[in-house]
């Protein structure tokens, strides 16, 4: 498996969980503390920590410690994984559009053949 495919697999696996998708949605509005995310998603801190770890390992989010308190972690989205996912989805959409266009042309050709043979 090439690196791009492995990266896409990690992104899709991380986004497969509804809690992690909610975290991504929340972070799209800007960086947030882990406690804010846990409260907004409705998870206890240990469960949120596991989800945040998965999102970090997938490369979807980054964390940083503010200078005023090293115990606090601020999480933010990384744009690259979503850009790769968007590119993949656009390629898949183009492929399916071409397939459906070809299928439509095939059906229309069959219809014309059927109509001309019944005349």
LUMSEDREN-901383 format. One line per 10 residues: number of its first residue (from 1); their letters; for each residue x, y, z of N, C-alpha, C, O. Coordinates in Angstrom, 1 decimal, padded with zeros to 4 digits. Example, Ala and Ser with C-alpha at 12.3 -4.5 7.8 and 13.67 -1.06 7.14 Angstrom:
REM LUMSEDREN-901383
1) as) 013.2:-005.7:007.8:012.3:-004.5:007.8:013.2:-003.3:007.8:014.2:-003.3:008.5 | 012.8:-002.2:007.1:013.7:-001.1:007.1:012.9:000.0:007.9:013.4:001.1:008.0;
This chain:
REM LUMSEDREN-901383
1) xxxxxxxxxx) 000.9:-001.2:000.0:000.0:000.0:000.0:000.9:001.2:000.0:001.9:001.3:000.7 | 000.6:002.2:-000.8:001.4:003.4:-000.9:001.0:004.4:000.3:000.0:004.2:001.0 | 001.9:005.4:000.5:001.7:006.3:001.6:000.4:007.0:001.5:-000.2:007.3:002.5 | 000.0:007.5:000.3:-001.3:008.2:000.2:-002.5:007.4:000.6:-003.4:007.9:001.3 | -002.5:006.1:000.2:-003.6:005.2:000.5:-003.6:005.0:002.0:-004.7:004.9:002.6 | -002.4:004.8:002.6:-002.4:004.6:004.1:-002.9:005.8:004.8:-003.6:005.7:005.8 | -002.5:007.0:004.4:-002.9:008.2:005.0:-004.4:008.3:004.9:-005.1:008.7:005.9 | -005.0:008.0:003.7:-006.5:008.1:003.6:-007.2:007.1:004.5:-008.2:007.4:005.1 | -006.6:005.9:004.6:-007.2:004.9:005.5:-007.2:005.3:006.9:-008.2:005.1:007.6 | -006.1:006.0:007.4:-006.1:006.5:008.7:-007.2:007.6:008.9:-007.8:007.6:010.0;
11) xxxxxxxxxx) -007.3:008.4:008.0:-008.3:009.5:008.1:-009.7:008.9:008.1:-010.5:009.3:009.0 | -010.0:008.0:007.2:-011.3:007.4:007.2:-011.6:006.6:008.5:-012.7:006.7:009.0 | -010.6:005.9:009.0:-010.8:005.1:010.2:-011.1:006.1:011.4:-012.0:005.8:012.2 | -010.4:007.2:011.4:-010.6:008.1:012.5:-012.0:008.8:012.4:-012.6:009.0:013.5 | -012.4:009.0:011.2:-013.7:009.7:011.0:-014.9:008.7:011.1:-016.1:009.1:011.0 | -014.6:007.4:011.3:-015.7:006.4:011.3:-016.5:006.5:012.6:-017.7:006.1:012.6 | -016.0:007.1:013.6:-016.7:007.2:014.9:-017.4:008.6:015.0:-016.9:009.6:014.7 | -018.7:008.5:015.4:-019.5:009.8:015.5:-019.0:010.8:016.5:-019.1:012.0:016.2 | -018.4:010.3:017.6:-017.8:011.3:018.5:-016.6:012.0:017.9:-016.5:013.2:018.1 | -015.8:011.3:017.2:-014.6:011.9:016.6:-015.1:012.9:015.5:-014.5:014.0:015.3;
21) xxxxxxxxxx) -016.1:012.5:014.7:-016.6:013.5:013.7:-017.1:014.7:014.4:-016.9:015.8:013.8 | -017.8:014.6:015.5:-018.3:015.8:016.3:-017.1:016.7:016.7:-017.2:017.9:016.6 | -016.0:016.0:017.2:-014.8:016.8:017.6:-014.3:017.6:016.4:-014.0:018.8:016.5 | -014.2:016.9:015.2:-013.7:017.6:014.0:-014.7:018.8:013.7:-014.2:019.9:013.3 | -016.0:018.6:013.8:-016.9:019.7:013.5:-016.7:020.9:014.5:-016.7:022.0:014.1 | -016.5:020.5:015.8:-016.3:021.6:016.8:-015.0:022.3:016.5:-015.0:023.5:016.7 | -014.0:021.6:016.2:-012.7:022.3:015.9:-012.7:023.1:014.6:-011.8:023.9:014.4 | -013.6:022.8:013.8:-013.7:023.6:012.5:-014.0:025.1:012.9:-013.8:026.0:012.1 | -014.6:025.3:014.1:-014.8:026.7:014.5:-013.7:027.3:015.2:-013.7:028.5:015.6 | -012.6:026.6:015.4:-011.4:027.1:016.0:-010.9:026.2:017.1:-011.6:025.3:017.5;
31) xxxxxxxxxx) -009.7:026.5:017.6:-009.0:025.6:018.6:-009.9:025.6:019.9:-010.5:026.6:020.3 | -009.8:024.4:020.6:-010.5:024.3:021.8:-009.7:023.4:022.8:-008.9:022.6:022.4 | -010.0:023.6:024.1:-009.4:022.8:025.1:-010.1:021.4:025.2:-011.2:021.3:024.8 | -009.4:020.4:025.7:-009.9:019.0:025.8:-011.2:019.0:026.6:-012.2:018.3:026.3 | -011.2:019.8:027.7:-012.4:019.8:028.5:-013.6:020.4:027.8:-014.8:020.0:028.0 | -013.4:021.4:027.0:-014.5:022.0:026.2:-015.1:021.0:025.3:-016.3:020.9:025.1 | -014.2:020.3:024.6:-014.6:019.2:023.7:-015.4:018.1:024.3:-016.4:017.7:023.9 | -014.9:017.7:025.5:-015.6:016.6:026.2:-017.0:017.0:026.6:-017.9:016.3:026.5 | -017.1:018.3:027.1:-018.4:018.7:027.5:-019.3:018.9:026.3:-020.5:018.5:026.4 | -018.8:019.4:025.2:-019.7:019.6:024.0:-020.1:018.2:023.4:-021.2:018.1:022.9;
41) xxxxxxxxxx) -019.3:017.3:023.5:-019.6:015.9:022.9:-020.4:015.1:023.9:-021.0:014.1:023.5 | -020.2:015.4:025.2:-020.9:014.6:026.2:-020.2:013.4:026.6:-020.8:012.3:026.9 | -018.9:013.4:026.7:-018.0:012.3:027.1:-017.3:012.6:028.3:-017.0:013.8:028.6 | -017.0:011.6:029.1:-016.1:011.8:030.3:-014.7:012.0:029.7:-014.3:011.5:028.7 | -013.8:012.7:030.5:-012.5:013.0:030.1:-011.6:011.8:029.6:-010.9:011.9:028.6 | -011.7:010.6:030.3:-010.9:009.5:029.8:-011.3:009.0:028.4:-010.5:008.7:027.5 | -012.6:009.0:028.1:-013.1:008.6:026.8:-012.7:009.7:025.8:-012.3:009.3:024.7 | -012.8:010.9:026.1:-012.4:012.0:025.2:-011.0:011.9:024.9:-010.5:012.1:023.8 | -010.2:011.6:025.9:-008.7:011.4:025.7:-008.4:010.4:024.7:-007.5:010.6:023.8 | -009.1:009.2:024.7:-008.9:008.2:023.8:-009.2:008.6:022.3:-008.5:008.3:021.4;
51) xxxxxxxxxx) -010.3:009.3:022.2:-010.7:009.8:020.9:-009.7:010.9:020.4:-009.4:010.9:019.2 | -009.3:011.8:021.2:-008.3:012.8:020.8:-007.0:012.1:020.4:-006.3:012.6:019.5 | -006.6:011.1:021.1:-005.4:010.3:020.8:-005.5:009.7:019.4:-004.6:009.8:018.6 | -006.7:009.1:019.1:-006.9:008.6:017.7:-006.8:009.6:016.7:-006.2:009.4:015.6 | -007.5:010.8:016.9:-007.4:011.9:016.0:-006.0:012.4:015.8:-005.7:012.8:014.6 | -005.2:012.5:016.9:-003.8:013.0:016.7:-003.0:012.0:015.9:-002.3:012.4:015.0 | -003.2:010.7:016.2:-002.4:009.6:015.5:-002.8:009.6:014.0:-001.9:009.3:013.2 | -004.0:009.9:013.7:-004.4:009.9:012.3:-003.9:011.2:011.6:-003.9:011.2:010.3 | -003.5:012.2:012.3:-003.0:013.4:011.7:-004.0:014.5:011.5:-003.8:015.5:011.0 | -005.3:014.2:012.0:-006.3:015.1:011.8:-006.3:016.4:012.7:-006.7:017.5:012.3;
61) xxxxxxxxxx) -005.7:016.2:013.9:-005.6:017.3:014.8:-004.2:017.4:015.4:-003.4:016.5:015.3 | -003.9:018.6:015.9:-002.6:018.9:016.6:-003.0:019.3:018.0:-004.1:019.8:018.2 | -002.1:019.2:018.9:-002.3:019.8:020.2:-001.1:020.6:020.6:000.0:020.4:020.1 | -001.4:021.6:021.4:-000.3:022.5:021.9:-000.6:022.9:023.4:-001.7:022.8:023.8 | 000.5:023.2:024.1:000.3:023.7:025.4:000.5:025.2:025.5:001.6:025.7:025.0 | -000.4:025.9:026.0:-000.2:027.4:026.1:000.9:027.7:027.1:001.1:026.9:028.0 | 001.6:028.8:026.9:002.7:029.1:027.8:002.3:029.3:029.2:003.1:029.1:030.1 | 001.1:029.7:029.5:000.6:030.0:030.8:000.3:028.8:031.7:000.3:028.9:032.9 | 000.1:027.6:031.0:-000.2:026.4:031.8:000.1:025.2:031.0:-000.6:024.8:030.0 | 001.1:024.5:031.3:001.6:023.3:030.6:000.6:022.1:030.8:000.7:021.1:030.0;
71) xxxxxxxxxx) -000.3:022.2:031.7:-001.3:021.1:032.0:-002.4:021.1:031.0:-003.1:020.1:030.7 | -002.6:022.3:030.4:-003.7:022.5:029.4:-003.3:022.1:028.0:-002.2:022.5:027.6 | -004.1:021.4:027.3:-003.9:021.2:025.9:-004.9:021.8:025.1:-006.1:021.7:025.3 | -004.5:022.5:024.0:-005.4:023.2:023.1:-005.3:022.4:021.8:-004.2:022.1:021.3 | -006.4:021.9:021.3:-006.5:021.1:020.1:-007.0:022.0:018.9:-007.8:022.8:019.0 | -006.4:021.7:017.7:-006.8:022.4:016.5:-006.7:021.4:015.3:-006.0:020.4:015.4 | -007.5:021.7:014.3:-007.5:020.9:013.1:-006.3:021.1:012.3:-005.7:022.2:012.2 | -005.9:020.0:011.6:-004.8:020.1:010.6:-005.5:020.0:009.2:-006.3:019.1:009.0 | -005.3:020.9:008.3:-006.0:020.9:007.0:-005.6:019.8:006.1:-006.4:019.4:005.2 | -004.4:019.4:006.1:-003.9:018.4:005.1:-004.7:017.1:005.0:-005.1:016.8:003.9;
81) xxxxxxxxxx) -005.0:016.4:006.1:-005.8:015.2:005.9:-007.2:015.4:005.2:-007.6:014.6:004.4 | -007.8:016.5:005.6:-009.1:016.7:005.0:-009.0:017.1:003.5:-009.8:016.8:002.7 | -007.9:017.8:003.2:-007.6:018.1:001.8:-007.4:016.9:001.0:-007.9:016.7:-000.2 | -006.7:015.9:001.5:-006.4:014.6:000.9:-007.7:013.9:000.7:-007.9:013.2:-000.4 | -008.6:013.9:001.7:-009.9:013.2:001.6:-010.7:013.9:000.6:-011.4:013.2:-000.2 | -010.7:015.2:000.5:-011.5:015.9:-000.5:-011.0:015.5:-001.9:-011.9:015.3:-002.8 | -009.7:015.5:-002.1:-009.2:015.1:-003.4:-009.6:013.7:-003.8:-010.0:013.5:-005.0 | -009.6:012.8:-002.9:-010.0:011.4:-003.1:-011.5:011.4:-003.5:-011.8:010.7:-004.4 | -012.3:012.1:-002.8:-013.7:012.1:-003.0:-014.0:012.7:-004.4:-014.9:012.2:-005.1 | -013.3:013.7:-004.8:-013.5:014.3:-006.1:-013.1:013.4:-007.2:-013.8:013.3:-008.2;
91) xxxxxxxxxx) -012.0:012.6:-007.0:-011.6:011.6:-008.0:-012.7:010.5:-008.1:-013.0:010.1:-009.2 | -013.2:010.1:-007.0:-014.2:009.0:-007.0:-015.5:009.6:-007.7:-016.1:008.8:-008.4 | -015.9:010.8:-007.4:-017.1:011.4:-008.0:-016.9:011.5:-009.5:-017.8:011.1:-010.3 | -015.7:011.9:-010.0:-015.5:011.9:-011.5:-015.6:010.5:-012.1:-016.2:010.4:-013.1 | -015.0:009.5:-011.4:-015.1:008.2:-011.9:-016.5:007.7:-012.0:-016.9:007.1:-013.0 | -017.3:007.9:-011.0:-018.7:007.5:-011.0:-019.5:008.3:-012.0:-020.4:007.7:-012.7 | -019.2:009.6:-012.2:-019.9:010.3:-013.2:-019.7:009.8:-014.6:-020.6:009.6:-015.4 | -018.4:009.4:-014.9:-018.1:008.8:-016.1:-018.8:007.5:-016.3:-019.3:007.2:-017.4 | -018.8:006.7:-015.3:-019.4:005.4:-015.4:-020.9:005.5:-015.6:-021.5:004.8:-016.4 | -021.6:006.5:-014.9:-023.0:006.7:-015.1:-023.3:007.2:-016.5:-024.3:006.9:-017.1;
101) xxxxxxxxxx) -022.5:008.1:-017.0:-022.7:008.7:-018.3:-022.6:007.6:-019.4:-023.4:007.5:-020.3 | -021.6:006.7:-019.2:-021.4:005.6:-020.1:-022.6:004.6:-020.0:-023.1:004.1:-021.1 | -023.1:004.4:-018.8:-024.2:003.5:-018.7:-025.5:004.1:-019.3:-026.2:003.4:-020.0 | -025.7:005.4:-019.1:-026.8:006.0:-019.7:-026.8:005.9:-021.3:-027.8:005.6:-021.9 | -025.6:006.2:-021.8:-025.4:006.1:-023.3:-025.7:004.7:-023.8:-026.3:004.5:-024.8 | -025.3:003.7:-023.0:-025.5:002.3:-023.4:-027.0:002.0:-023.4:-027.5:001.3:-024.3 | -027.7:002.4:-022.3:-029.2:002.2:-022.2:-029.9:002.9:-023.4:-030.8:002.3:-024.0 | -029.5:004.1:-023.7:-030.1:004.9:-024.7:-029.9:004.2:-026.1:-030.8:004.1:-026.9 | -028.7:003.6:-026.3:-028.4:002.9:-027.5:-029.2:001.6:-027.6:-029.7:001.3:-028.7 | -029.4:001.0:-026.5:-030.3:-000.2:-026.5:-031.7:000.1:-026.8:-032.4:-000.6:-027.6;
111) xxxxxxxxx) -032.2:001.2:-026.2:-033.6:001.7:-026.5:-033.8:002.0:-028.0:-034.8:001.6:-028.6 | -032.8:002.7:-028.6:-032.9:003.0:-030.0:-032.9:001.7:-030.9:-033.6:001.7:-031.9 | -032.1:000.8:-030.5:-032.0:-000.5:-031.2:-033.3:-001.2:-031.1:-033.8:-001.8:-032.1 | -033.9:-001.3:-029.9:-035.2:-001.9:-029.7:-036.3:-001.2:-030.4:-037.2:-001.9:-031.0 | -036.3:000.1:-030.4:-037.3:000.9:-031.2:-037.2:000.6:-032.7:-038.3:000.5:-033.3 | -036.0:000.7:-033.2:-035.9:000.5:-034.6:-036.2:-000.9:-035.1:-036.6:-001.1:-036.2 | -036.0:-001.9:-034.3:-036.3:-003.3:-034.6:-037.8:-003.6:-034.5:-038.3:-004.6:-035.1 | -038.5:-002.8:-033.7:-039.9:-003.1:-033.6:-040.7:-002.3:-034.6:-042.0:-002.5:-034.7 | -040.1:-001.5:-035.4:-040.8:-000.8:-036.5:-041.0:-001.5:-037.7:-041.6:-001.0:-038.7;
